[in-house]
Amino acid sequence: MERRSFLKSAGVGLAAGTTAMPAIAQNAPTIKWRLASSFPKSLDTIYGGAEHMAKRVAEATGGKFQIQVFAGGEIVPGPAVFDAVKDLTVEMAHTVSYYFYGKDPTYAIDTTIPFGMNNRQLDAWYRYGNGAKLMGEVFAKSNIITIPCGNTGAQMGGWYRKEIKTAADFKGLKIRIGGFAGAVLTKLGAVPQQIPGGDIYPALEKGTIDAAEWIGPYDDQKLGFNKVAKFYYYPGWWEGGPQVSLYINSKKYAELPKEYQAILQIACADAHVDMMAKYDAKNPTALKQLVGSGTQLRQFPKEVMDACYAAAMQLYKETSAANPVFKKVYDDYKKFMDDQNLWFRIAEGSSANYMFTKK
């Protein structure tokens, strides 16, 4: 009920801003910012989240605060948006923080980590746990402020040219995957590849890679992966509810009028909910279409899941030992997740498991 109440009040605030803010904004500055997205423009879901936010901001300020959204590669490549915001090449970015695992693995927790929280649990940690505070401290070192601005929900496990029957099948497999998930699969002998979303299809088509993970049925179908790989696996154990974040240069954010800061926060909250709803609405139809066109749907065997889980837990132990900042954030995250899983297993999980058996 609290989440529903928040979303309702956020919607009311935004609507009120749309009608009342132009009068207030007459004395406010006209501001034009650029936003670098990490995603291809063809995806109205994940790329569209930034457009949705920018539209809401413009509406609520009577057009005085304009944010122009650029697709990955138009200003900087998708994986380069972190430095673009830090160095003020652009004022903002829309991205997933596990892209910057190489800078510090702690950043990945802002998005998701293998066998981590789902979208609702992550929201709860950010809003009512220590998530916003802890991750805010991490990003502040790079002069970046982050605001949750989207979530895809649980993702699929990717497209494969061959079946994955045992953990041994990952050995030597060239797979487009990065961050913690890539490090986990490396322990099983896979060869992770960092490839932007728009370049995955040709890499699969040419055989440069053997497999690729992206998001889920709707986006994957749009990018045509079913045409170049036969087997579609689930679940994406490395992405139980990945959060998409808005990055803002902290100096530029501090220069904004307080009203603009508030409007930006509300617009992000609206885009955050809208993205999740859009994925939930579009994925079922896309999945049925993919299966109908010949895609072979496969569930990762339990033996594979167990091997990946063990490798992930070992990796967290190693990372915690080497990185005190990661340990501080991860320990808090893990404790919150354990409590969440206990609760979800009681009411949410039992109800869902029963309903999944019904037509």
N, C-alpha and C positions, 0 to 999 in steps of 0.2 A: 504493500500500500504506500510506503514512503516513496518508492521509486516512481509509482504512478502519480503521486501527489507532486513530486518534483517536476516530472515531465509536463504535467498539466499547468503548473505555475510557470514553467519556462515558456510554454506555448502562449500563455496569457501575456507574459511579459513581452514576448516578441511581437505579439499582435498589437499590444499597447504601444510598443516602440514604433511599429509601422505607422500608426496614426498620429501619435503625439510627438515623436522625435523630430520630424521636419521643422516644427516650430522652435524646438530647442536648438536644433542644428543650424538655425539661421545665423547664430553667433559663433558657431563652431567652425573649426578649420576644414578646408577641403583637403583630403588626403588620398593619394594614389599609391598603392603598394603593389609589388609583384610577388607572386607565389609560385615557387617551383615544385611541381608534383613529381613523385617518383614513378608515376604510372602512365600507361598509354591512354590517349584520348578516346580510344575506341570503347573503353570500359565505362559505361555510364554509372556503374555501381561504385567502384573504389575511386576512380578518377572523379566521378560525379560528386563525391562527397565534398570536395573542395569547392566545386562550383555551387553546390547547394549552400554551403556556408557563406560564400562571397555574395550570393544573391540576397540572403537574409540580412547581411550587414548593410548592403546598399539600400535595401528597402527600409530598414530601421533608422537609417541616418538621412533619409531623403536624398540619397545619392551622393552625400558628402564624403563618405568613406568608400572608395572604390578599390577592390582587390582583383587584379587581373591574374588569371590562372594559366600557367604554362605547363604543358605535358612534359614528361620525362624526356630529356634530350634537347628540348627547345632552347633552354638557357644553359643548363648543366645536365649531365647524365643523371638518371634516377638515383644511383648510389652516392652521388656527390652533393646532395642537397644539404647534408649536415654542415659541411664546411661553407657552403654558399650562404647559409643563414648566419653561422658563426662569424664569418668574415664580411658580412653585409653586402654580398653580391646581390642578394635578394633579402627582403624583409621577412619573408615567410616561406615555409615549405609544408607539404602534406606528404607524409611518408610512414613507413614502419621502422621502428628503431632497431630491430634485429639486423637490419642492413649494416649496422655500425658495430657489430660484434667484434670486428677486428680492432676497433679503437678501444673498446672496453666491453667485455661480455655483459656487464651490468646493464648496458643500454637495452639489451634484448628483453629484459623483464618488463620494460615499458610496453612491449607489444605482446609477446608470449614466449614461453619456453617449452621444450618437450615435456609432455605429461604434466602440463600446468593447468591453470584455471580456465573455466569457460568464460564467456563474455559477461554474464551476470555476476559471477564471482569476482572477476577483475574490476568491474564497475564498483562493487561493494568495497573492495580493498582500496580503490582510489578515493572513493567518496567518504567512507566511514571507517576505513582502516588507516594505515600509515603510508599507503601507496603514493599519493600526491606529494606528501612531505619528503619521503625518502628519494623518490625519483626526481623531484624538484631540486634537491641538493646535488644530485649527480649531474644534471644538465646545466645547473648554474655555473659550473666550472668552465663551461664552454660558451657562456653568455647566451644561453637558449632557454626560453620558457616553453613548456609543452602544455597543450590542452587536448584531452581526448576528443577526437573528431571522426569517429567511425569505428565499426567492428564488422568483420565478415562472418562471425560465428564459426563453429567448428568446420574445418576444411577437409577436403579429400586428401588421400594419400599419394596422388600423382598418377602419371601415365607411364607405362612400361612396355617395352617391346617384347619382353618375355615374362613369364609368370614368376612370382616370388613365393616359393613353396617352403623354403627354410631360410634361416639367417645367412647361411653360406651363399645363397644366391646374390647377396649384396657384394660379395668379393669381386673386385675389379669393375663393378658397375659404375659407369660415368653418369652421374645424375645431377641435374640442375637443382641445387638446394644449397642453402647457406646457413650461416650463424650456428647456433647450438645444434640444430638438427644435422647440419653437415658434419660437425665435430663428432656427434654421436655415431653417425653412419661410417665415419672414418674408422672408428674403433672396430667396426664390423667388416672393414676392408673395402668400402665404397670409395669412389673418387669424386668428391663434390665439385661442382662447377658453379661459379657465380655468373649468371647470365640475366640481364634485364628482361622483364616480361615480354617486351615487344620483339625480342630476339630468340625466344624459346622455340617457336615453330620451325624456323629454318635450321636451327641446331639439331632438332629431332629429325627433320626431313632429310638432312644430309648425313645423319648418323654420327655427327660430332659428339652427341650424347646418346645414352641408351634409355634414359628416363628423365622425367621432369615433374616437379610439383609446382602448382601455381595456387589456385584458390579453391574453386568448386565448380559444379556443373554449368552454371550460367556463364561465368567468365571463361571457363575452359572451352566451352562450346564456341563462344564468340571468337576465340583465338585459334580454333580449328585443330586442337591437339588430337582429337579423335581420328583425324585423317592420317596421322603419322605414327600413332601408337595404339595398340589394340586393347591392352589391359588397363583398367581403371580401378585403382585400389582405394580402400578406406579402412580405418579412419586415418586422418592426418594427425597422428599422435603428437606431432610437434607443434600443432596449431589448434588447440582446443577452443580458442576464442580470441584471435589476434586483434589487438587494438590498433587503429590507425590514428596517428597523432598530428596535430598542427604544431609546427615549430615556429617560434617568433623570436627574432633577435631581441634580447632583453632590454637593450638601450632604446630601441625603437618602440617597444611596448611601453616603457616608462614615459615616453614622450606623448603617448596618446592621452586625450582627455578621458577622465574617469568614465564618462558616459559611453565612450567608444570601447573602452576596455570591457565594460559590462555587456554591451551589445555583442562584442566578439565572443565572450564566454557563452552567452545565451544561444548565439547562432551555431557555435560548435556543438552545444548540447543537442540542438535540434538536428543537426547533420549526423551526429553520433547515432541517434535513435533511428533516423531515416535510413541510413545505410544498412543497418541490421534488418530492418523491416523489408527493405528492397530485396536483400539476398534471400530472406525467408520466403518471400512471395514468388521469386523467380526461379529458385533452384529446383523445386519439385518438377516443374514442367520440363526444364532443360534436361534433368536426369532421365526422365521418361523418353525424351527425344533421342538422347544419346544411346540408351539401351536399345531403343527401337531401330536405330540405324546400324547396329552391329557391335557397339562397344561391349566388351566383356567386363562386367562388374565383378570384382573380387574383394573379399575381406582378408586383411592380413591374418595369417594363422596365429594362434596363441603363442606358439613357439617363437615366432618372429617378434611379436609384441613383447614377450618376456625378455628376449635378448636385447631389444632396443631399450626397454625400461632399465635393465641392469646396467647397460652402457651409459645411459643418461645419469643415473644416480652416481655412478663412479665419476663421471665428468663433473658433476656438481661438487662432489667431495674434493676433487683435484683443484677445481677453480676456486673454491672457498679457501683452500689452503694457501693458494698463491695470490689471492686478491681480497684483501680485507673489506673493501667497499662492496664487492659482490656478496661476500659472506653476510654482511650486515643487512643488505636488502633481501637477499634470498632467504635468510633465516626467518625474517618477518613474513615474507610472502608465503613460505612453506607452512608456517604455523597457521596463518589465516586460511590457507587452502585446505589444510587438514580439517579445520572446524567446519568450513563450508561443505566439504565432501560428506562429513558426518550428517549434516542437516539435509543436504540434497538427497542423500541415500534414503532418508526416512520418508519424506512426503513426496518430493518431486520425482525421485527415481522410481519409487514403487508405483506411483500413479502412471508415469510414462511407460514403464515396462508392461503394465497391464494393458494400457490403451494400444500399445504397439501390436498386440495380438488380435486386435479387433479391426474389422473393416469399416 
